[in-house]
Amino acid sequence: MDEEQPQNQDGSRSPTRPSQTIFSAYADVPRPRYRIDEAHPIGGEMSDILRGLFMRLRLPWLMEHYSRITVLSIFGFINGCISIGLMSILALVTHSPFIFPSLGPTAFLFFYTPTAPAASPRNTIIGHFIGVCAGYLSLMLTGLTNAGPALSVGVTWPRVIAAALSLGLTAGLMVFFKSPHPPAGATTLIISLGLLTKPWQLALLMLAVLLLTCQAFTINRLAGIPYPLWNPAKDPEGQNIGKKIDKEIKKVEAEEQREEREKEMR
């Protein structure tokens, strides 16, 4: 950096710590997209979705008040009811488990921060798929595939192992495959705790995830939000931050090596 380094009592300059340089690099970059301001009073992009929908529906009064907390709250209520309500109706008609707890946080991600990587179709579908596989694998390894749910039969040591193993595998594999989706952590626990254990139930679970993702794609695109078709949208600003920090770290390391060589030569 261009800032002058502090001097010691003998007049020599103290080496800059990498952490100090990293902090300086972060201080110079733009603020995150999911900000709190007049147009985004709760952060996220929900007000952007509302504005796009109101413009498409040609509702002038609502276009002027799209960012009010009351309007956002009503939209959140209606959208939540519709998103999960459709799945519940489908479950009622087919007598199948098309509705499960982790769909709730997934739906909220879709309409609160739709352009966040965690809300992309890729992360959502792969994340839940990893959760399903990890949960069922933990049941197989602990011999609990035919056992009743933990809420009914109680928690045993095999159940403890299954729950811990399923969440650990889900977290590790989502990171490994670069597809983090936090609600998938709830999905794997639903399975490892015995709430959904049959293969056909797990297939319906994934079908429900696909249907909710299609709904999110439709609503966000109608609102003019650049919701991705599959992969998360790339963030040039974020890439620039990483490159800038790497450059500063290398600069500090080179400076420290130079100072060490000077000391050895004295």
C-alpha positions, 0 to 999 in steps of 0.5 A, a space after each residue: 500500500 502507499 501508506 507509510 509504515 510505522 517506524 521503530 525507535 531505531 528509525 527502522 520501519 516495522 514490517 506491515 502485517 498481512 492482516 493489516 494489508 488485507 483490512 486495507 484492501 477490504 476498506 477500499 472496495 464497494 459495499 455488499 449488494 444486500 444493503 440497508 437503505 431507503 430502497 432496501 429497508 430490510 436488505 436483500 432484493 425483495 423490494 427489487 422484485 416488488 418494484 419489477 412486478 408492480 411495473 409489469 402489472 402497471 400499478 402506479 401507486 404501489 410502484 411509489 411505495 414498493 419499499 415500504 415495510 408494510 408493502 414488503 411484509 404483505 408481499 412476504 406473507 402472500 408469496 410465502 402462502 402461495 409458494 408453500 400453499 401450492 406444494 401443500 395442495 399438491 401433497 393433499 391431492 396426491 397423498 404424498 410428502 410434497 411439503 417438508 420443513 426445509 422448503 420454507 427457508 429455500 423459498 425465503 432465499 429465493 425471494 429475499 436474495 435471489 441473485 445470491 449464490 446460495 439461491 441459484 438453481 445449481 446450489 439449491 438442487 445439488 445442495 438438497 440432493 447432497 442432503 438427501 444422499 447424506 441423510 439416507 447413507 447415514 441411516 444405512 450405516 447405522 441400521 435405521 432405515 426401517 426405524 421409526 422417527 426419533 420424535 416417536 421412538 426417542 433418540 438412541 446412540 445410533 440416531 445420534 451418530 446418524 444425525 451428526 454424520 448426515 450433517 457433517 457429510 452434507 456440509 463437507 460435500 456442499 463445500 467440496 462441490 461448491 454448492 452451499 445451500 443452507 436449507 439442505 442442512 435441514 433436509 439431511 436432518 429430516 431424513 437422518 432423524 427418521 421423518 422421511 426414510 423411504 426412497 420414493 419419499 426422497 424422490 418426491 422431496 427432490 421433485 418438490 425442490 425442482 417445482 419450487 425452483 421453477 416457481 422462483 425462476 418464473 416470478 423473479 424473471 417476471 420481476 426483471 431480476 436476473 435470476 440465473 438459469 443454473 449457475 450462480 451469477 458471477 460477481 466481478 466486484 467479488 473477484 476483484 476483491 480476491 485478486 486485490 487481497 492476493 496481490 497485497 499478501 504477496 506484496 507483504 510477503 516479498 517485503 518481509 523476505 527482502 527485510 530478512 535478507 537485509 538483516 542477514 547481510 548486516 
